Amino acid sequence: MSYADAFARSIADPQGFWNEAARAVTWSRAPGRVLDRDDAPFYRWFPDGELNTCFNALDRHVEAGRGERLALIYDSPVTGTVRRFTYAELLAEVARFAGVLRDLGVAEGDRVVIYMPMVPEAVVAMLACARLGAVHSVVFGGFAPKELAVRIDDARPKVVVSASCGIEPSRVVPYKPMLDAALDLAAHRLERCVILQREQAVAELVPGRDVDWAAAMTSAATGPAGCVPVKATDPLYILYTSGTTGLPKGVVRDNGGHAVALLWSMHNVYGALPDDVFWAASDVGWVVGHSYIVYGPLLLGAATVLYEGKPVGTPDAGAFWRVIAEHGVNTLFTAPTAFRAIKREDPAATLLGKYDVSSLRTLFLAGERLDPDTYHWASEKLGVPVIDHWWQTETGWPVAANLRGLEPMPIKPGSPTVPVPGYDVRVLDGDGRECAPGQEGAICLRLPLPPGALPTLWQDDGRYVGSYLSAFPGHYLTGDGGYRDEDGYLFVMGRTDDVINVAGHRLSTGSMEAVLAAHPAVAECAVIGVADALKGQVPRGFVVLKSGVEADPDVVCAELVRAVRDEVGAVASLKRVDVVPALPKTRSGKILRKTMRGMAEGADEPVPSTIEDATVLDVLRPVIAPPREP
C-alpha cells in the first residue's frame, strides 16, 4: 500500500484500518468493536477487547518457540557492564518480580511508581506491573524530591520501586535520600518500597517499609506471577509531562490502543524487523523510553538496547559508534542534542573510523527541532538516511514522519515530512480556519486521535479538555506552531505555550518561575526559553528584587540557580538568572515573554501595541539581548 492510500484509508475508514492492524496483537478476548464514539470527546479504542501487554511483549514470543532470541542488551559504560537477556530469560525475571509485587499487595488497577536509573531492573519492573494489570508511573531518575512527591501524591501508588543510586560520568547520585525526602513531603502514605542496591552507593533501608530487591527475588516464598488479562481501555501507565500551570499532567496510556499502535509503528514508521537490534538512546523516564526502549521493540520481537551512558564523556564522542558496532544496531533513535554534542567534541567524526557501523540502516531524530546543520553533518558522516520525526508524550508515537516501512519519501531538511496514517493534522489560524500552504498557525489534530494517543489525563477529564480540546472544538491542540508546504510536508517551528524543550525534555517555565518567586528577595520574575546550539533550548531567568531589600544581586542569582536545581532538577539546565529593574508587561499586567524571547535570541522585536511602558524594553535590551557580531 502506498503512503497516500494508507493515509487516506486511515482517515476515511479508521475503524477498518485499525481493525486490520489489531490482528497483529494477541488478545485474550478479541474486540468486537473498534472505536467507541458514545462519550466523545473521550473516545475509546477496542472497548470490548481484553489482553495483557506483558504477554504480548514476552510470553507470546516464548510460546512461539522464539525464547532464545535476544530481547534486551544492557550496555553500561559508567559501570563497565554489558548484560544480555533472551526472551525466555527476561520473561523469567519479569514473572518473578511480578510475584514480588503481588506478594506486597499489588493487584490489578493499583499504581506503582518507578524511580530508577537505566538498569535492566527498571524494564523488569515496568513489565511486571503490566503483567499484573497494575499501572506503572516511571519518574525520571534523579528528579528532585519535591517533583517526585507531587507525582506520588497524584498517582497514589501502593509501592515505589527505586534504586540506591544512579551513576553519571563524573559522580554517583544517591537516589534513596531523594526518595526518602519525597516521601516525607508527600501527603500520600504508601505501603512499601523495593530498593535495588547498587555497590556504588548502598542505601540504608527503613525497617518494615523497604524491601531489598535481590532478597525479594530469591525468597523461596515468592513464586512467578502469571498474566492478568485487562480491558483494552484499562490504563497501562501514567507518564507525567510538564503543564503550563507548573503542575504536571498525568498522561494516561491504555493497553489495547497502545499495543496496536506501537506494533504497527515499529515496521511501518521505523522499518524495523523482528530480527533487528533497535536502539532508542533515551531514558525510561521519558516517553521515548516507554514506547521504543521497552514496549515497541519487544512487541515486535526485536532486540532492544538499554544504554546507561552519554553520547560524550563515557568515555568519549565515539560512544554511540561503539554501541552500534558491538551490538549490531540496525536502527538508532535519539535526540538532535546528542548529535550536536558529538559534533562539538569530534567535528570531523574521526572516532567514527575506529568502528564498523555498517549494521546501521537508519538514524531517527526527535524530541526537538532538527536543525539543518545537524541533519547534514549526521547524513554526511554516517551515510544512512537521517529521519526527522515529530511527536509528543501525549501522542505516544509519531505524528509526522518519513515512513521507512511503508513508503520512504524525499527528505526536506527542517521537516518531519508528512502526517503518519491515523493522524489528521490541521494547521489552524486564530479563528479556527485552515491555513494556506506556507502560512503559520497552530498545529492541531482532528478528533478522534488514533490508537495509542492519550484518552485523557489521570483522574482529571476536565483538565484534559481544558488543556487540549477547548481552543479549537473537534481538535486536539498540540501546543506547537508551524505550517504545511505545497507538497503537504509539515514544518514544526516551536512551542506556543510556556513549555520549553531542553535537550528533548519538556519542562515548564512556570514551575521554574514558582521556585524563583519563592525567594524572599524576589518581587516578580519570568523564565523564558532561548535557543541554544547544544540543547535546542535552555531557560533564562529574570527577576525584579523587592524594593528596599539589601541583598547582593550576584548572591541572589546564585541562590536562585541552586534552588531550581534542587527543586526542579539538574535537567532544567537553568544556569543564568539576571536581576532587572522591571519586566515588560501589557496594560492588563501580562508579562511579554514572547517579546523577551525574541530579544534574547537577537531578533529586532517590534514594540507590542499592548505594552504598558515601552521604555522598559530599552532598559532590558542590553541585559537580555546577546552581543551582536562585529
Buried (B, 14 or more C-beta within 10 A) or exposed (E): EEBEEBBBBBBEEBEEBBBEBBEBBBBEEBBEBBBBEEEEBBBBBBBBBBBBBBBBBBBBBBEEEBBEBBBBBBBBBBBEEEEBBBBBBBBBBBBBBBBBBBBBEBEEBBBBBBBBBBBBBBBBBBBBBBBBBBBBBBBBBBBBBBBBBBBBBBBBBBBBBBBBBBBBEEEBBBBBBBBBBBBEBBEEEBEBBBBBBBEBBEBEBBEEBBBBBEEBBEBEEBBBBBBBBBBBBBBBBBBBBBBBBBBBBBBBBBBBBBBBBBBBBBBBBBBBBBEBBBBBBBBBBBBBBBBBBBBBBBBBBBBBBBBBBBBBBBEBBBBBBBBBBBBBBBBBBBBBBBBBBBBEBBEEBEBBEEBEBEBBBBBBBBBBBBBEEBBEBBBEBBEBBBBBBBBBBBBBBBBBBBBBBBBBBEBBBBBBBBBBBBBBBBBBEEEBEEBEEEEEBBBBBBBBBBBBBBBBBBEBBEBBBEBBBEBBEEBBBBBBBBBBEEEBBBBBEBBBBBBBBBBBBBBBBBBBBBBBBEBEBBBBBBBBBBBBEBBBBBBBBBBBBEEEEEBEBEEBBEBBBEBBBEBBBBBBBBEBBEBBEBBBBBEEEEBBBEBBBBBBBBEEBEEBEEBBEEEBBEBBEEEBBEEEEE
